[in-house]
Amino acid sequence: MSRQKHGEQTPLSTDIFNLDAEGRGIGRVDGKVVFVEGALPGERVRFRRLKGGSHFDQGELVEVLRASALRTTPPCPHFGYCGGCSMQHLEPSGQVAAKQRILEDSLQRIGKVRPEQILPPIAGPSLGYRSRARLSVRRPRNKGVLVGFHEKRSSFVADMQHCPVLDPRVGRLLLPLRALITALSQPERIPQIEVATTPELAALVFRHLEPFTEADLARLRAFAEEHGVQIFGQPGGPRTVAPIHPLEAPPLAYRLPEFRLEFRFKPTSFIQINQAINGVMVRRAMNLLEVRPGERILDLFCGLGNFSLPIARLGAEVLGVEGEAELVALAAENARHNGLEQRARFMAADLVKLEEGDVRAWGRFDKILIDPPRTGAMEIIKLLPALGARRLVYVSCNPATLARDAELLVHKQGYRLRAAGIFNMFPHTAHVESVALFTRD
């Protein structure tokens, strides 16, 4: 159960009519909105108030009085306690429908825009899909080492035996990792483990605040051999990551076979966590962008080239711009690795602090692709008219900032929102990944 304590109070009842962007059920009591964790649309529930405010309350589910037809048994025994997933009680097709509504509601309510076409949602496997993760490590008083995600609404680490949404090669290692770290010389000085997997390899990066002893290194090497994983150490920032076993670790790489591309990356690099969905997302983005040979296309927030290199493979010239210099270097390396260095060029720039003169220096573009972080792309979007592009594809991980930026594109810059739709990149969570197409005459 959650560590949060509650005072004695009489549970209240409400009907749930929607889900919010965090996957909580929305109801009303005496005209006041209440957000109830664990409740689903169409249900009548009893809940206990967690927090009260002047405009809304937050509640915890006590009892389902009338269940939704889409309510299902969570596949993970840690659901409701672990904070990694919030929607396992909702059947996967219901999760997809809820996320589609969140996107449409955000566009209409925040951006005051409606897409001319709703794209069919894209979904894939709902378990074992997660190839990237950051596992926390803690050693609570009077307890052994814990490895996993945080508890819901808590900084404590959940007591987990396995994780069904992680790549199975790692999801089943939580207990062996606990035993390994317990046996190390200073387990309290290991705060986290980064996970990165590909179809061929699974890598674990141990963040350690003190040097490993020779006995520690021997234990880590034995663990890597026994479980068939790569192990890296990270004593400082990302640049300090170094292999422990094997010392000559083969490179991590994911592939987009449709575009004959292989992307090499480091175990701490940002990549999409759901590679099955990533491949479909790239295909849809290329179709919406309508890439033509000889065009000049701009890829903003390009990362290690996930969209840039497919654009180049389709015959266009692409400029990828990214704020993180290490990702820019990886993108250029991947362009060379795939024989696309003549059509794909990359540069590092802070896309929040650019001025109009900076982007004018890049020249004119036929089309633009934008894949920003959760904060959106407001500052760079203000400068887009200087680039002349008439077709823009926006890949978003936050419907609220997509909607905010869509309002600027449509109501100030003369674009039309032609289409929008979601990808269920993060099944069982409330995270919404989406894509939108904007054009102007």
Backbone torsions as a table, in degrees:
resi	resn	phi	psi	omega
1	MET	NA	161.2	178.2
2	SER	-63.4	148.9	178.3
3	ARG	-76.7	-13.6	-178.1
4	GLN	-70.1	132.3	-179.6
5	LYS	-96.7	149.8	-179.6
6	HIS	-125.6	141.1	172.5
7	GLY	-72.5	162.1	178.8
8	GLU	-67.3	129.4	176.4
9	GLN	-157.3	155.4	180.0
10	THR	-80.5	123.0	177.4
11	PRO	-59.2	148.5	177.9
12	LEU	-107.3	162.4	179.4
13	SER	-118.0	149.0	176.6
14	THR	-158.7	158.5	170.8
15	ASP	-94.4	137.3	-177.9
16	ILE	-97.9	125.2	-175.9
17	PHE	-113.0	-6.9	-179.1
18	ASN	-166.9	173.6	171.0
19	LEU	-113.3	146.2	175.5
20	ASP	-93.2	-178.2	-175.1
21	ALA	-68.3	-9.3	176.8
22	GLU	-104.2	7.5	178.5
23	GLY	82.4	11.6	178.8
24	ARG	-89.0	144.9	175.7
25	GLY	-71.0	143.5	179.9
26	ILE	-110.0	125.1	176.0
27	GLY	-134.6	-173.5	177.2
28	ARG	-139.0	139.8	173.6
29	VAL	-131.3	118.2	-178.1
30	ASP	54.4	40.7	177.1
31	GLY	80.4	-1.1	-177.6
32	LYS	-105.3	134.2	-179.5
33	VAL	-69.5	140.4	174.8
34	VAL	-132.8	135.5	177.7
35	PHE	-103.6	119.3	-173.2
36	VAL	-115.3	113.1	176.7
37	GLU	-63.1	133.2	176.1
38	GLY	88.8	-3.8	179.9
39	ALA	-97.0	151.1	-176.3
40	LEU	-122.2	153.2	177.1
41	PRO	-56.5	140.8	-179.1
42	GLY	88.6	-5.4	-177.9
43	GLU	-95.9	153.4	165.9
44	ARG	-109.7	128.5	-172.4
45	VAL	-134.1	159.4	166.3
46	ARG	-105.6	138.0	-177.3
47	PHE	-140.2	160.1	175.6
48	ARG	-110.5	130.4	-179.2
49	ARG	-68.5	127.1	176.3
50	LEU	-93.1	-47.9	-179.5
51	LYS	-139.0	145.7	176.7
52	GLY	-120.1	144.5	176.7
53	GLY	-139.0	178.8	-177.7
54	SER	-72.9	-26.9	-175.4
55	HIS	-110.9	-25.6	-178.8
56	PHE	-156.7	162.2	175.7
57	ASP	-117.0	160.4	172.3
58	GLN	-118.2	135.0	-174.9
59	GLY	-132.4	161.0	177.5
60	GLU	-115.0	132.4	-177.8
61	LEU	-62.7	132.2	175.6
62	VAL	-107.7	-43.9	-176.2
63	GLU	-157.3	140.0	173.3
64	VAL	-93.4	114.3	-178.9
65	LEU	-85.2	-34.9	176.2
66	ARG	-139.9	114.4	-171.5
67	ALA	-86.3	148.8	171.5
68	SER	-71.0	147.6	175.7
69	ALA	-66.1	-18.7	-178.9
70	LEU	-93.5	-0.7	176.2
71	ARG	-69.6	137.7	-177.6
72	THR	-139.4	167.0	178.2
73	THR	-77.0	123.0	-179.4
74	PRO	-58.7	137.7	-178.9
75	PRO	-74.0	-12.8	-177.5
76	CYS	-111.4	130.6	179.5
77	PRO	-68.6	-14.5	-178.9
78	HIS	-92.0	-0.6	-179.1
79	PHE	-62.1	139.0	-177.9
80	GLY	93.7	-18.0	179.5
81	TYR	-113.3	-48.7	174.3
82	CYS	-75.0	139.4	-179.8
83	GLY	-88.6	5.7	-176.9
84	GLY	-70.5	-32.9	-179.0
85	CYS	-126.9	146.6	179.7
86	SER	-125.7	-2.9	-172.8
87	MET	-130.3	21.6	-178.9
88	GLN	-67.0	-17.3	179.4
89	HIS	-80.6	-4.0	179.7
90	LEU	-109.1	126.3	-179.4
91	GLU	-52.5	139.2	-172.5
92	PRO	-51.1	-39.5	178.4
93	SER	-65.0	-33.1	175.7
94	GLY	-68.5	-35.7	175.4
95	GLN	-60.7	-44.9	-179.4
96	VAL	-62.4	-45.4	179.8
97	ALA	-62.5	-40.3	179.3
98	ALA	-63.6	-40.0	-179.6
99	LYS	-69.6	-35.6	175.4
100	GLN	-61.6	-41.7	178.7
101	ARG	-65.7	-39.1	178.8
102	ILE	-60.7	-43.4	178.3
103	LEU	-62.2	-49.9	-177.8
104	GLU	-63.2	-43.1	179.3
105	ASP	-62.5	-41.1	-179.8
106	SER	-63.9	-45.1	-179.9
107	LEU	-60.7	-42.7	-177.5
108	GLN	-74.5	-44.8	-173.1
109	ARG	-76.6	-42.7	-176.2
110	ILE	-90.9	-46.9	-174.9
111	GLY	-90.2	-12.9	-176.9
112	LYS	57.3	39.1	-179.4
113	VAL	-134.4	154.9	174.2
114	ARG	-130.9	131.7	176.0
115	PRO	-68.3	142.7	176.7
116	GLU	-68.6	-26.4	179.2
117	GLN	-137.5	135.2	171.6
118	ILE	-95.8	118.1	-178.5
119	LEU	-74.9	145.5	176.9
120	PRO	-59.5	135.0	-179.9
121	PRO	-67.3	150.3	179.0
122	ILE	-110.2	126.5	178.3
123	ALA	-134.7	162.8	-179.2
124	GLY	-148.2	-154.7	179.3
125	PRO	-57.7	140.2	-178.3
126	SER	-100.6	-6.2	177.7
127	LEU	-130.2	150.8	178.0
128	GLY	67.7	16.8	-172.6
129	TYR	-89.4	-18.1	-166.5
130	ARG	-85.6	112.2	-177.5
131	SER	-98.8	-8.2	177.7
132	ARG	-131.3	138.8	178.4
133	ALA	-164.5	160.1	172.2
134	ARG	-122.8	110.8	-179.6
135	LEU	-92.9	130.6	176.9
136	SER	-84.3	149.4	178.0
137	VAL	-125.2	127.3	177.7
138	ARG	-140.5	154.4	175.7
139	ARG	-126.3	81.7	-177.9
140	PRO	-62.4	158.5	176.3
141	ARG	-60.6	139.5	177.0
142	ASN	62.6	18.5	177.6
143	LYS	-137.1	160.0	173.8
144	GLY	-77.1	-174.6	179.1
145	VAL	-67.5	138.9	173.9
146	LEU	-114.8	139.1	178.1
147	VAL	-131.2	125.2	178.7
148	GLY	161.3	-154.4	178.1
149	PHE	-94.7	165.0	179.2
150	HIS	-68.9	152.4	170.2
151	GLU	-63.6	158.3	175.9
152	LYS	-61.8	131.7	178.0
153	ARG	55.5	38.7	-175.5
154	SER	-154.4	155.5	172.6
155	SER	-91.1	-4.7	176.6
156	PHE	-72.2	152.1	176.7
157	VAL	-89.6	133.6	-179.1
158	ALA	-67.4	143.8	177.6
159	ASP	-82.4	92.1	-172.5
160	MET	-112.2	141.0	174.6
161	GLN	-96.5	-31.1	176.8
162	HIS	-159.5	170.9	179.0
163	CYS	-135.7	112.3	-175.7
164	PRO	-75.7	-13.2	178.6
165	VAL	-89.5	-19.8	175.6
166	LEU	-71.6	155.6	168.2
167	ASP	-45.8	126.8	-173.8
168	PRO	-55.2	-28.7	179.9
169	ARG	-64.1	-25.0	178.2
170	VAL	-104.4	-37.0	-177.5
171	GLY	-57.2	-29.5	-179.8
172	ARG	-89.3	1.2	-175.6
173	LEU	-98.5	5.2	-174.8
174	LEU	-61.3	-44.4	178.2
175	LEU	-68.7	-45.4	175.3
176	PRO	-59.4	-34.7	177.5
177	LEU	-66.5	-39.0	176.8
178	ARG	-59.8	-44.1	179.9
179	ALA	-65.7	-40.8	178.8
180	LEU	-60.4	-51.4	-176.0
181	ILE	-65.6	-36.3	176.7
182	THR	-58.9	-34.3	-177.0
183	ALA	-81.4	-11.7	-179.7
184	LEU	-75.3	163.3	-172.2
185	SER	-67.9	-34.0	-178.7
186	GLN	-136.5	71.5	-176.5
187	PRO	-61.0	-28.7	-179.3
188	GLU	-70.5	-8.9	-179.7
189	ARG	-101.7	16.9	175.3
190	ILE	-117.5	99.5	-173.9
191	PRO	-85.0	-21.8	-175.1
192	GLN	-161.6	162.5	174.6
193	ILE	-131.5	122.4	174.7
194	GLU	-86.1	140.1	-179.9
195	VAL	-116.4	133.1	173.2
196	ALA	-143.9	126.1	-179.0
197	THR	-130.3	153.7	170.6
198	THR	-129.9	173.7	178.0
199	PRO	-56.8	-27.7	-176.9
200	GLU	-98.6	-27.9	-168.6
201	LEU	-133.2	152.5	171.9
202	ALA	-130.8	125.4	-176.5
203	ALA	-118.4	139.7	176.5
204	LEU	-124.3	127.0	179.4
205	VAL	-110.4	113.5	-179.2
206	PHE	-89.5	113.8	172.3
207	ARG	-77.7	121.3	-177.9
208	HIS	-131.3	129.9	-175.3
209	LEU	-88.1	-8.9	174.2
210	GLU	-131.9	151.2	179.9
211	PRO	-60.6	145.5	173.9
212	PHE	-74.1	143.1	173.2
213	THR	-80.8	170.4	177.1
214	GLU	-62.5	-36.1	177.6
215	ALA	-66.5	-38.4	176.5
216	ASP	-60.5	-47.8	-177.6
217	LEU	-62.2	-37.5	177.9
218	ALA	-63.6	-41.8	178.7
219	ARG	-65.2	-41.2	179.1
220	LEU	-64.6	-41.3	178.2
221	ARG	-64.5	-41.2	179.5
222	ALA	-64.3	-39.6	178.3
223	PHE	-62.6	-44.5	179.6
224	ALA	-60.2	-42.3	179.5
225	GLU	-66.3	-45.0	-176.2
226	GLU	-64.0	-39.2	-172.5
227	HIS	-105.2	1.7	175.3
228	GLY	66.8	40.4	-179.9
229	VAL	-122.2	159.6	169.2
230	GLN	-89.0	140.1	176.3
231	ILE	-123.2	131.0	177.4
232	PHE	-120.1	155.5	171.7
233	GLY	-110.7	149.1	177.9
234	GLN	-137.9	93.5	-179.4
235	PRO	-79.1	-17.9	-178.5
236	GLY	-139.7	-132.7	178.5
237	GLY	-72.0	179.8	-177.5
238	PRO	-55.7	-28.9	-178.9
239	ARG	-70.1	-14.9	-177.7
240	THR	-89.9	1.3	-179.6
241	VAL	-64.1	129.1	-179.2
242	ALA	-143.9	146.1	-178.4
243	PRO	-69.3	141.6	172.1
244	ILE	-103.8	-44.7	175.8
245	HIS	-160.0	128.1	-6.0
246	PRO	-75.4	154.4	-178.5
247	LEU	-67.3	-35.5	175.1
248	GLU	-100.0	69.4	-175.9
249	ALA	-71.0	130.4	174.9
250	PRO	-63.7	149.5	-176.1
251	PRO	-67.7	142.6	170.7
252	LEU	-73.8	141.0	-179.7
253	ALA	-156.8	143.6	168.8
254	TYR	-118.5	162.1	-172.7
255	ARG	-127.7	150.3	168.7
256	LEU	-119.9	85.9	-172.9
257	PRO	-58.0	-33.9	-178.5
258	GLU	-58.9	-29.8	-178.5
259	PHE	-109.3	9.2	179.8
260	ARG	53.8	51.4	-176.3
261	LEU	-125.8	142.4	171.3
262	GLU	-126.3	128.3	-178.5
263	PHE	-110.4	115.1	175.0
264	ARG	-88.3	144.4	-179.2
265	PHE	-149.6	164.7	178.1
266	LYS	-92.2	158.8	-174.5
267	PRO	-64.0	-16.3	176.3
268	THR	-106.5	5.6	179.7
269	SER	-68.9	151.6	173.4
270	PHE	-77.9	123.6	168.2
271	ILE	-137.9	164.0	175.2
272	GLN	-65.3	138.5	-172.9
273	ILE	-80.6	-13.7	-176.4
274	ASN	-121.2	94.1	-171.9
275	GLN	-71.0	-28.4	176.6
276	ALA	-62.2	-44.5	179.2
277	ILE	-73.9	-34.2	-179.6
278	ASN	-57.2	-43.0	-179.8
279	GLY	-61.2	-41.7	178.8
280	VAL	-69.5	-37.5	179.3
281	MET	-62.7	-43.2	178.8
282	VAL	-63.5	-43.4	178.5
283	ARG	-59.6	-45.1	-179.6
284	ARG	-64.9	-41.5	179.4
285	ALA	-61.4	-41.0	179.7
286	MET	-66.3	-39.3	178.3
287	ASN	-64.8	-42.5	178.7
288	LEU	-67.6	-36.9	-179.5
289	LEU	-70.7	-24.6	-178.6
290	GLU	53.6	58.9	-177.9
291	VAL	-64.8	133.3	177.8
292	ARG	-124.8	142.7	176.9
293	PRO	-55.8	138.5	177.9
294	GLY	89.6	-12.9	178.1
295	GLU	-71.5	160.2	175.0
296	ARG	-113.0	119.0	-171.9
297	ILE	-126.0	140.2	179.5
298	LEU	-105.5	130.4	177.2
299	ASP	-116.0	106.8	-177.4
300	LEU	-94.7	140.5	-172.7
301	PHE	60.1	52.8	-166.8
302	CYS	-77.4	-13.0	-178.7
303	GLY	58.2	-136.8	-179.5
304	LEU	-92.0	16.9	173.1
305	GLY	100.5	21.5	-176.2
306	ASN	-55.3	-36.8	175.7
307	PHE	-102.7	-30.5	-176.5
308	SER	-59.7	-46.5	-175.2
309	LEU	-70.3	-38.3	171.0
310	PRO	-59.5	-38.1	176.6
311	ILE	-59.5	-46.7	179.9
312	ALA	-65.1	-39.0	179.8
313	ARG	-61.9	-30.2	179.3
314	LEU	-81.9	2.6	170.4
315	GLY	104.1	-1.5	179.2
316	ALA	-88.6	162.4	171.9
317	GLU	-94.0	129.1	-174.7
318	VAL	-125.6	138.6	169.5
319	LEU	-110.8	118.0	177.1
320	GLY	-100.9	129.8	-179.3
321	VAL	-121.1	132.9	-174.4
322	GLU	-148.4	144.6	-177.9
323	GLY	-79.9	-21.8	-176.1
324	GLU	-97.6	115.0	-173.5
325	ALA	-60.2	-36.4	-178.9
326	GLU	-64.8	-37.9	176.7
327	LEU	-68.3	-36.7	176.9
328	VAL	-60.5	-43.3	178.4
329	ALA	-62.6	-41.0	177.7
330	LEU	-64.7	-39.8	178.8
331	ALA	-61.3	-45.1	179.2
332	ALA	-64.2	-39.9	178.0
333	GLU	-63.8	-41.0	178.8
334	ASN	-67.9	-33.4	175.5
335	ALA	-62.1	-44.6	178.0
336	ARG	-65.2	-42.5	-178.6
337	HIS	-59.6	-33.2	-178.5
338	ASN	-100.1	9.6	177.1
339	GLY	68.7	30.0	-176.1
340	LEU	-117.4	16.2	-176.1
341	GLU	-65.3	-19.0	178.3
342	GLN	-78.2	-22.0	-177.8
343	ARG	-112.2	-11.8	-177.4
344	ALA	-121.0	119.3	179.3
345	ARG	-121.9	145.2	-175.3
346	PHE	-131.8	148.2	176.9
347	MET	-146.0	151.7	176.9
348	ALA	-95.2	132.3	177.9
349	ALA	-159.5	144.5	175.5
350	ASP	-79.3	104.7	-172.6
351	LEU	-76.2	-1.0	175.1
352	VAL	-93.1	-26.1	-171.7
353	LYS	-109.7	6.8	-179.7
354	LEU	-69.3	154.1	174.1
355	GLU	-115.0	168.9	-174.1
356	GLU	-58.4	-38.4	179.5
357	GLY	-62.4	-33.0	179.0
358	ASP	-64.7	-45.0	-177.2
359	VAL	-76.9	-29.7	176.1
360	ARG	-61.2	-31.9	-179.7
361	ALA	-65.8	-19.6	177.9
362	TRP	-74.7	-17.1	-177.1
363	GLY	93.4	-170.0	-178.8
364	ARG	-95.4	154.0	-178.7
365	PHE	-132.7	147.3	175.9
366	ASP	-76.7	-38.7	-174.8
367	LYS	-146.6	160.6	-179.4
368	ILE	-135.8	139.8	169.7
369	LEU	-118.3	135.0	-179.9
370	ILE	-126.1	129.5	178.1
371	ASP	-134.9	73.8	-171.3
372	PRO	-83.0	170.9	171.9
373	PRO	-71.5	-175.1	-175.8
374	ARG	-59.8	-27.5	-179.0
375	THR	-71.7	-9.4	177.5
376	GLY	85.6	-163.5	-171.8
377	ALA	-135.5	31.1	-173.3
378	MET	-53.9	-47.5	-173.7
379	GLU	-65.4	-44.6	-179.7
380	ILE	-73.0	-32.0	178.6
381	ILE	-62.9	-33.8	177.2
382	LYS	-58.4	-25.0	-175.8
383	LEU	-98.0	-3.7	-173.8
384	LEU	-61.5	-34.5	-179.4
385	PRO	-54.9	-26.5	-179.8
386	ALA	-69.3	-14.7	-174.4
387	LEU	-95.9	-16.7	172.5
388	GLY	80.7	3.1	-175.9
389	ALA	-70.3	138.5	-179.6
390	ARG	-106.8	-1.9	178.7
391	ARG	-137.2	131.0	-174.4
392	LEU	-139.7	128.5	174.7
393	VAL	-110.8	126.5	-175.9
394	TYR	-116.4	114.1	175.1
395	VAL	-97.9	126.5	-170.2
396	SER	-127.2	144.9	171.5
397	CYS	-111.4	12.8	-180.0
398	ASN	-151.0	105.2	-178.1
399	PRO	-57.7	-31.0	-177.7
400	ALA	-66.9	-45.3	-179.7
401	THR	-76.8	-29.9	171.5
402	LEU	-59.7	-46.1	-179.3
403	ALA	-63.2	-42.2	177.7
404	ARG	-60.6	-44.0	-179.9
405	ASP	-71.5	-32.2	177.7
406	ALA	-63.8	-36.6	178.1
407	GLU	-59.4	-42.3	178.4
408	LEU	-66.7	-45.7	-178.6
409	LEU	-62.1	-41.8	-174.3
410	VAL	-84.0	-49.1	-171.3
411	HIS	-88.6	-14.5	-180.0
412	LYS	-117.5	-29.7	-173.5
413	GLN	-111.4	1.1	171.5
414	GLY	80.9	15.8	174.9
415	TYR	-82.1	158.0	170.8
416	ARG	-108.4	137.9	175.1
417	LEU	-85.7	98.7	-171.9
418	ARG	-81.1	-35.8	-175.8
419	ALA	-159.2	154.5	175.8
420	ALA	-157.1	149.9	178.2
421	GLY	-168.9	171.5	-174.7
422	ILE	-112.8	160.2	167.6
423	PHE	-120.8	132.6	176.6
424	ASN	-85.1	71.2	-177.0
425	MET	-68.1	-31.4	-175.5
426	PHE	-123.8	73.0	178.7
427	PRO	-55.2	147.2	178.2
428	HIS	73.7	1.1	173.5
429	THR	-116.9	169.4	179.0
430	ALA	-87.0	2.2	-179.1
431	HIS	-64.2	132.6	-178.7
432	VAL	-118.6	115.6	173.4
433	GLU	-100.2	136.3	-175.8
434	SER	-147.5	169.7	176.6
435	VAL	-137.9	145.0	178.5
436	ALA	-137.5	144.2	178.2
437	LEU	-111.7	128.3	177.8
438	PHE	-121.8	137.9	174.2
439	THR	-136.2	159.1	171.3
440	ARG	-144.2	152.7	-176.4
441	ASP	-76.5	NA	NA
